[in-house]
Amino acid sequence: MDQMTELLARELDCRAEYVDNVVALLDEGCTVPFIARYRKELHGTMDDQTIRKLADRLQYLRNLEKRRAEVCHAIEGQGKLTEALSSAIAAAATLAEVEDIYRPYKQKRRTRATIAREKGLEPLAQMLFDQNKDCPAPLTAAQDYLDAEKGVETAEDALAGASDIIAEWISDDAALRKRLRAFWWSKGVLRSVAAEKEPEESVYRLYYDFRTPVCRAQGYQVLAMNRGEREEILKAGVTTDREGALVLVRRAVLVPGAPSMAFVRGAADDAYDRLIAPSLERETRALLTERASEGAIEMFALNLKPLLMQPPVKGKVTIGLDPGYRTGCKVAVVDGTGKVLDTGVIYPTHGERGKSEAIAALKKLIQKHGAEHIAIGNGTASKETEMMTAELLRDTPGVSYMVVSEAGASVYSASKLGAEEFPEYDVSLRSAVSIARRLQDPLAELVKIDPQSIGVGQYQHDMPQTRLDETLSGVVEDCVNAVGADLNTASAPLLARVSGLSAGIAKNVVSYREENGAFTTRKQLLKVPKLGPKAFEQCAGFLRVPESKQVLDNTGVHPESYEAAGKLLTLCGYTVEDVRAGRLAELTARLKDCGEEEAAAQCGIGVPTLRDVAKELMKPGRDPREELPPPLLRTDVMDMKDMKPGMELTGTVRNVIDFGVFVDIGVHQDGLVHISRLAKRRVRHPSEVCAVGDVVTVWVLACDEKRGRISLSMVGPADTVGGQGDVPL
């Protein structure tokens, strides 16, 4: 564990004692949000992402250690474990290196070399492979191993079997494979061609004749080729300099001047062509895919966080519209708390009469319920619904709309959870309710949906699903705990994302609330079935009870720090009533006058916790999302035919991918800002410039109505940048 700790400390650039503390907390069953928020003194204020990275790397290193032990045990069972071999296994830094070392000792399926050994040709192979100066010529040496009963009738048969054995030995050489693996990575070329001689136009047209160095291949290129290959539109592979690779192989195994050198060289060439090269091509493709997948998952997580953390539009009656053609547009009106007030169906796409009737129906709902916002799903018939809404709002001042992503809404509405929440409504009306609530509180609504269905990434369906789910669930958990949850209004799916609460315990919390009324203190949580002291420790600080007489129950101050918070107030000359009245504006200044370290010592807590407590006391019940820029609400809509090059527009970033960002500019089709048009400077990745939910100013470069494509720039016409280049998948 000491070596593991030192390695993690070096990789994370932090003190070894902090790593030890985090590892101990994780092993005790503490959650990442709890460790990040309430154990800062033990880890030097690492953030949740760093702790998750540490936890992931720790798991890999433990798996590596376990595999080392398994390999040593397996080789020892064969009576072949030497001190040198044991040291080599212990020094292996990756699972691939361990497997390379284990390769010669692994039980193999029946191979050409296996058959040759059964014919008694291994001594001949060893004699020739040793390449001693006194070794006889191969044909002469082979004469002693002829055996008609075993199928070795001629010297050529014996030499062929010996060559197969030598080829397998060379292929199993761990050091050689390591050098060749590096060679393939540095010199290899990833390429793809169309599967048919005259391919049809498709989204893969850029890859019909494509090649790039392996070491420079972009993740989206790798994933696009993989998908095109699965769909039998492309053929992809990795090639490299064969002669350069053979030089490495020959240098590793040949003894110049030996009588059997030419024979061994033939076996070495066969080993590379038949065994090593196909294996390394598969390994290289697999490594490219793994890296591309990790990059795509990281990008998905990076996009998901700002989407979940979008500022809510709370306290306003909202109309949700789930657009559709044949079955009409489903309508749901919800109050400021998300409670359904009214539902219906309108038909804005069924001719002018249908549109007029739809506008009239919506006007009645707005007047009846005092609606101020309209949320429109961005799916089928969204454009027509948006244009109808814009026409409606010309005669309805004070009302605005926003197009929201309906990704996953149909999944939720058809789910068991959707049926439990709204048993009286059909699937389509549940979607309309979900769309309205997504505008009111994106986090509370989106936690009900599988994160993979939210769709803010690329190629998410091609990712390793377990890894993707694990990563995205971590993002959702971090967001929920950063905001906190109202213990008396939070749904079971939201509570299930709170630190320390499982889905079962979350349901128990809701059941207890329904049976016994609203919670009045955090301590009541201990009365919830199966919610013990450990779970309480992990979850209490993230749950808010606005109705509690204890003002700290509506803050992020953990119950274990209540006494310290009281001492801090007394030390700085405040009372609990000052907290309730919001009269702690000078708390930070008074704290500095007292001295943070001295104040922390008097309160019995560390300085990081002292600062967090002070921050919470100054703004009890604060929502960190409210400090972000509000979402962009519209009152009018544009058509693609109205767009002209050079036009300046304001839009909302909907998705960030490797080669650019998609921006909603008020037309049905999102526009693409290529990475080369994001800034005047060179941008390594779009995430450096913007995130999902950002409101940005863009300029129209081109608009292709026929193909439904809009090209945008975030660099003004007065500034100059390099050319756009081709836009990949």
N, C-alpha and C positions, 0 to 999 in steps of 0.2 A: 504493500500500500504506500510505503514511503516513496518508492520510485514513481508510482502512479501519480501521487500528489505533486511531486516535483515536476513531472512532465506536464500535468494540467496547469500548474502555476506558470510554467514557461510559456505555454501556448496561450494562456489567457492574460499574461503579463500582470500577475497579481501575486500577493504574498501566499506562501505555502500554507500558513496557518489559516488563512481565509478559506482556501480550498478544503482543508481538513474539516473546518467548521461546517461548510455547506454540505459536504459529503455526509457528515454525521447527522445533520438535520434531515437530509433526504432519506437516509436510512431509518430515521425515527418515524418516517411517514409524514413529514411536514410537506405542504404543497409549495410550489414555486412562488405564487403570489404572497403567501404568508411569510416565507423566508425573505423575499425582496422587500416587503413593506415593514415587517415587525421584528426583524433580526438584523438590522443594518450594522450594528456594532460588531457582529460576528463575521461579517463578510466584506466590510469596507465599502458599503453602499453599492454593491453590484446591482444592476437593473435586472428585470425579469428575463430579458432576452439572453443576457450573459449567463444567468443561472441555468436557463434551459439548455444553452450551448454546453455548459459544464456537465449537466446531467446526461445529455446525449453522448458526449465524448466519454464520460465515465462508464456508461453502459457498453460502449464499443471496446474500451480498454479491458473491462471485466470479461467480456465475451472473448477477447483476444487471449487473456490469461487462462480462461477456461479451456480454450482450444489448444493452447500450448500444452497444458497438462494432459489433455486427451491424446494428443499426438505422441508425447513422450511415453505415456502409458502403453499406447498401441505398439510403438517401436520396441519398447522394453519387453513386451509380451512376445516379440519375435526373437528376442535375445540379440538385437543388433544395436542397442542404444549405447553409444560411446560418449565419453566426456566432451569431445569436440562437437558431436552432433547435438548433445544436450545444450551446450553453450550457444550453438547456432540457433536453435529453436528459441532459447531465452532472449537472444538478441534481435529476433525477427520483429520488425516494427509494425507490420500489417498482417492481416489474415491471409492475404495473397502470398506473402513471403513464407508464412508457416506452411501453407498448402504446397508450395514449391518444394520445400524441404521434405515434406511427407510423401510427395509424389512417388519416389522410387519404392516406398515401403507400403504403399496403399494397395489393397487387394484389387486387382484389375480384372476386367472382363477378358475373355479369351482373345488374344491378339496374335499377330504373326510372330512376334517375339516369344510369346508363351508356347506356341506350337514348336518353334525351333528349340526351345529349352527341353521340351518333352522328347525331342529327338536326340538329346544329349550333346547339343552343339554349343552350350555355354562355355566350356573350357576352350574351344577353338576361338570363339569370339573374344574371350579374355586375352588369349595369347596374341591375337592379331591387334587388338585394341591397345595392348601395352606398348607395342611398337619398339620392342627391344632390338638392339643392333644384331643380336645373334638369332633373331626370329627367322625361320625359313620363309621362303616365298609362299604366298597364300595358297596357290594351287598345290604345292608340295605339302603344306601343313594340313590341308583338307583331306588328304588321302587317308590319314589315320582315323577319320570320323565317318567313313562310309559304312552304311548299315542298311541293307536292302529291306530288312524287316520293319525298320522304322521309317522307311520312305526316303532314305538318303542314298540314292543309287549312284550319283556322280559327284565329283568334286565341286561342280558348279552348284548342285543342290546344297551341299554343305556350306559353301560360301554365301549363298543367298540367305540361308538361315542365320549364319553368323552376322551378316550385314543387318538383318532385321533386329537382332539382339543389340548390336552396337548402336543402331539408330534409336532404339528405345532408351538406352543408357544416356545418349547425348540429349535426347528430348527431356529426360528427367533431371538433367543437371540444373540445380536451383540457381547457381551463380550465373550460368550462361543465359538462362531464361530471363533473369533480372536485367542483364545487359541488353538482350534482344527486345525486351519489353520497352525499355527506354528508347532504343533505336526506332522501333515502330512508332512511338509517340512523337519523337522529334522529326523523323523523316517520312512518316506515313502520309498518305493523301486520302481523304474521304471524298468519294465521288458517287454520283448517281446519274442514271440515264433513264429514258422512257422505256417502259416495258414493251411497247409496240413500236414498230418502225415509223409509223405515221400517227402519232398520238393526237387525240382530240384536245381542244382547248380546255384547260382545267385550272384549278387553284395551284396546281403543282408545276405550272409551265416553267417557272424559274429553275426547276430541278430536273428538267428533261435532259440537260447536258451540263452538269454542275460538278465542280471539283474545288476543294479547299484543303490546305494543310491540316492535318489532324489537330495539331497543337493550337490552331487558330479557329477551329470550327466553333460556330456560335450554337448555343443551346437550341434556339428555335429552328436552326437549319437541321440539326440532328433529329429533332422530334418530327419535323415536317417530312424528312426522308423516311423515317421509321413508319409514319402513318401511311405515306404514299406506297411504301413497300407492302404493308399489310393489305392495302386496298388494291394491290396488284397493278398499280399505275406506274410505279418506279421500280428500278433495280438498283440497289445500293451496295457498296462494299468499301473496304480499305485496302489499298495497295501500298507497297513501299519498294525501295531499291533492293532488289533481290541480291545482286552481286555484292553490295555493301554489307548486307546481312550475312551472306555466306562467308565473307572475309572474317567476321566476328566468330562465326562457328568454327571455321578452320583453324584460326589462331588458338582457339581454346582447346582443340583436341589433337592436332597434328604434331608429330615429332619429325622434323626435317631429316631426310636421309635414311629413315627406317625402311626396311624392305616392304613392310605392309602399309606404308604411308598412303600410297595411291588407293589401296583398297579402303582404308579408313576414310579417306576424303570422299569416296563414293558413298559410303554409308552416312557420312556427315551431311552431304548434299541431300540424300534421301530423307534423313531425319528432319532437315529444315523444310523441304518441300512437302513432304507427306504428313508430318506430325506437328512440327513447331509452327510453321506459317499459318495453317488453318486455325490452330488453337489461338495464336496471338491475334489473328484478325477478329475472332469471336470475342476475345478479351478486350481488344481495343474498342470494338463496337459497344460492348457491354459497359465499359468504363465511360465512353462518350455519352451513352444513354443515361447512365447513373448520374453523371455530372450535370447533364442537361435537365434531368428530372429534379435533382436537388435545387438547381437554379430556378426552375419553373415553380417548384413548391415554395421556395423562398420568395419569389415574386408574388405568388398568390397570397402568401401570408402578409407581405408588405402592402398589398392592395386591400386586403380584407380589414386590416386594422383601422385605416381612416374611414372606410365605409361603415364599419360598426360604430366608430366614434363620431359620426356626423352629428352636428348639433340638432337636438330635437326641436320640433315646432309644437310645443306643448300648450295645453289649455285652450285650443281652438277647435271648434266644430269643423270636421273635415269630411269631404265627400271623396270616396274612393271609386274610381272607374276602372273596370277590367274590360278592355275593348274586345270586340269580336265582330265577325261579319254575319254569318248565317243566324247564329243564336242570339245576336244582339250584344249590347254593352251592358254588363252587370253593374249595378249601382249600390253602394252602401254608404250610409251616413253614420258617423260615429261622433260622440261628444268628446270633450277635452280629455277625458280619461280613457278613451278607446271603447266605451260602451256603445253598442249598436242601437241607433235610434230609428233607422228606417232602411228599407231595401227596395229594389225595383229593377226593371230592365227597360232600356231604351234602345232605339234602332237608328242611330245617326247615319249609318251607311246605306239605309234602305230608301234612297232617293231624297228629293228635297222635302217631301212631306214628312218622311221619317225624321229628317234632321230638324225640321221646325218643331215637331212634336217632342223631340228629345230636348231641345233648348227650353221649351215651355215647361216640361216636367222638371228639369234641373232648376229653373228659376223658382218654381213652387217650393222645391226642397230647400233652396237657399233661404227663401223668405220664411218658411215654416220653422226651420231649425237654426237660423242665424249662422249658416256656414260661412267661413272666411277663406278656406283653402280647398283646392281640388287636387287630388293626387291621381295621375293617369299612368296606368301600366304601359310599359314600352314594348309590348308584344304585338301580335297580329291586330291590324286595324288601328294601331296607336296614332298614326299620322292623321287619319280622318277624324278620330276622336279629339285629337289636339286642335285641329282646325275648327271643329264645331265648338270646342270650349272657348277658343279665342273669340269666335263670333258671339258667343254667349256673354263673355266678359265685357264686350264693348258697351253693353247696356246694363252692366251689373258692377258699378264701382265698389271698390273696397274688397273685392275678391280676386285672388291670384291662384295660379296653378303651377304644378311642377310635375315633370315626367319622372317617374321613379322606376328603378329596375324591378321587374316582376319575376326575376330569376328565382326559382324555387317556390313561388307562390302556389303553383298547381300541385307541387309535391306536398306542401303543407296542407292545402285544402283537402287533398285526398287521403291524408294520413289519419292514423288513429287519433292523434292529438287534435287535429282539426275537427274530427267528428265529435270528440269529447267536449271540445270548447264550444262548438256551435251545432248541436245535434238537430236544431230546428231549421237549419239552412242547407241548401244543396251545395255541391262542390264549388260551382262557379261563384255563388254569392260569398262564400268563405274567402275566395281569392280577392274579391273586391274589398272586403273588410281588412284583409292583410295588407293590401296596397295602401289603404287610407292610414293604417297604423304605422306603416313604414315611414311615412312622412312625419307623423307625430313623434315617434320614438323608434328610430331604426334599430337600435341595439335590442330593445325589449322584444321586437317582432322578429328580427333575424335570428335570434338564438333558438327559435322554434324550428329552424330549418337546418338540415345537414349542411355544414359549411361548404362542402364540395358542390352543392347545387346553386350557390350564390353567383358563381361565374364571373369572378374578377381576376382572370388570369388567362393562360393559354395552354391548350392541350391537357386540361386537368383530368380528362377521362383516360389519358395515356399514362398517368403517373402511377407509381406503386401506391395502391389505395390505402394500405395500412399506414405508411409513412405520411401520406398526404393528410389523412384523417387525424393522425397524431399531432402534426404540426398545426393544422388549422384549429383543432380543438384547443390547443395551447393558446393561440391568438385570441379566440373567443373568451377563454377563461381569463386571460390577462385584461381584456377590455371590460368584461363584466365586473371584475374586482377593482379595476381602476376607478370605475364609476360608482360602484356600490349598488345595493338593491334595497328597496323599501320592503321591509319584512311584512307589511300589511297589504301590499298591493301587487308584489311580484308574483308572476306565474310560476308554476312548478318547473317548466323548462329553463326559466331564468335563474331560479334558485339552484337548480342542478349544476349550474356553471360557477356557483360561488365556492370559494375555497373550502374544502373539507366536507362539502355536501354531495352525496351521491343522488342519483335520480330517485331512489327509493326514499331516502330521508327527506328530499325536497317535497315529495308527495305527502309524507307524514306531516311536514310543516304546514302545508296548505290544508290538510285535513284537520289538524289541531286548530288552525285559525278559523275554519268554518264551524267547528264544533264549540269552541270556547270564546269566540269573538276575537277582536283585534288584539295583537300583542301590545302590552303596555311597557315592557322592559325587555332588554336583551336577555336577562337572566331567565326569562320564561322559556327560552329555547331549550333549557336543560330538562323541561317537562315533556318535550317532544319525544315520542318513542324512538329508540335506537340512536338518539343524538346524545352521545356521551361527552365527558369532559374533553377528550382529545378533539372531537369534531367541533365542540364549542370553541376551543382555543383557536382552531384554524379558521372558523367562519365568522365569529362574533364581530370582529373589527370591520367586516365588509358589509354588514347588514345594518340598515338604518331603521330607527323607530321614532318617527317625528312626533308621535303621540305621547312619548315617554316624559315623565316628570324630570328624569335625569337628562339634562341637556346633552351630555356626552354620548348618549345613545343615538343621537342623530348626527354624529360626526364619524370620522375615520379613526378616532382615538380608540385603541384597544382597551377592553375592560381592565387588563392587567396594568394599564397606565393611568387609570382614573385617579388614583391617589397622587401620582406624580403631577397630573394636570391640576389638581386642587392646590398642591404646593406651589406650582408655577404661578397660578393666579394670585395667591396670597403674596408671593415674593414680589410680584410686579404691581401689587396694589389694586387688584381687580376682584370682583365677586362673580358668582354664577349668573346673577341677574345681568351683569354687564355682558356676559356671553350671549344670553338670550336677546338682549336689546341691540347686539351688534356694536358695542362701544369699545372694541379692542383694537382700534386703528393704530394706536401707539404702542402696541405690545412688542413689536419687533425692536423699536427704539429703546424701550425700557429694558428689554432683555439684553441688549448690547451694553447698556449702562451697568447692568448687574454683572456682565461677563458670562458668556455662554457656558464655558467650562465650569465655572463656579456654580452657576445656576443648575446645571445638569447634575453636579455632585450633590447639591442640596436636595434636589428632587429625586435622587436615586436612580437616574437613567443616564444613557449616553447622549452625547451632543446631537447625533443624527435624529434620535427619537425625540429629543427636546425640540428640535426645529420642526419636526412633523407635527407634534402636539400643538405647538404655537400656531402653525399654519391652519390647523383644523379649528382651533379656538377662535381665530379671527374670522373664519367663514363657515360656521356650522351648517351642515346640510348642503354644501356646495356641490355642483355638478361640473367636473372638469370640462365637459363638452361645451358648456355655455361660454367658455373663454375663447372658443374657436369662431372663425367667421361664419355667419349664418348661411344657410343654403340659398341658392339663387331661385327665387320665385318669379314667374313670368305672367304677363297679362296679354301677350300677343304671340303670334307664331309666324315664321317665315316659310316660304316654299323654296325648293332648290332652284327653280327657274328665276327667282328674284335675286340670287346670289351672283355677285360680280367679283372678279379678281381685284384684290386691294381693299375689299370691304372689311371694316373693323367690327368685330363682334365680341360679345362676352359669353363665355360658356363654362360648363362644369365638367371637370375631368371624370370620365366614367370608367376608364381602364388604363392601366400602365403596363406595357409589355416591353420586351427587350429592344424592339426597334422603334418605339415611339409611344404616343399616348392618343387615346380616343377621347374626343371632346364633344359633349352635347351642346350644340349652339342654337337650339330652338327649331330645328327641322327634324324630320323623322329619322334621318340617317346621321349617325355620329361622324364627325370629321376626324381625319388622322393628321396629327402633327408628327412628321418623321423626326427621328432623333437628331438629324442634321439641322432641323429648323426649331429646335427647342430654345437655343440661346446663341448669343454671338460667339461664345467660347466653345471649345470642344467639350462635348458631354460624353462621359464614359458609359453612363446608363441613365435612362429617363427618370429613374427614381431620385436622382440627384437634384432634379429641377422641380418636380411636382408630385402630388399624391392624389389618389382617388378622393373626389369630393372638393378639390381645390377649385375656386372660381378664378378663371384666367382670361386674359385678353388675347384674342387671336386675329389673324388676317387671312382672308381667303386667297389661296394661290390658284386653285383650279376646281371646277365642279363638273363632274361627268354624270349627267342625269341618266344616261343609258345604262351605265354600269353601277349607278348608285354610289359613287365615290366622291368624297369631298377632301381636298388636300388643303391643309391649313399651315400656318406658321405662327410661332410665338415671338418671332423677330419682326419688328416693324419694317415697312417698305424702305425707310430711310437707311436702315442698316443692311450690310451685305454679309452673306455667309456663303459657304461652299454649296455645291450643287446637291440636289436631293438624293440622287442615286436611285437605284431600284428599291421598291418597297417589298420586302419578302412577306411570306405568309404570316 
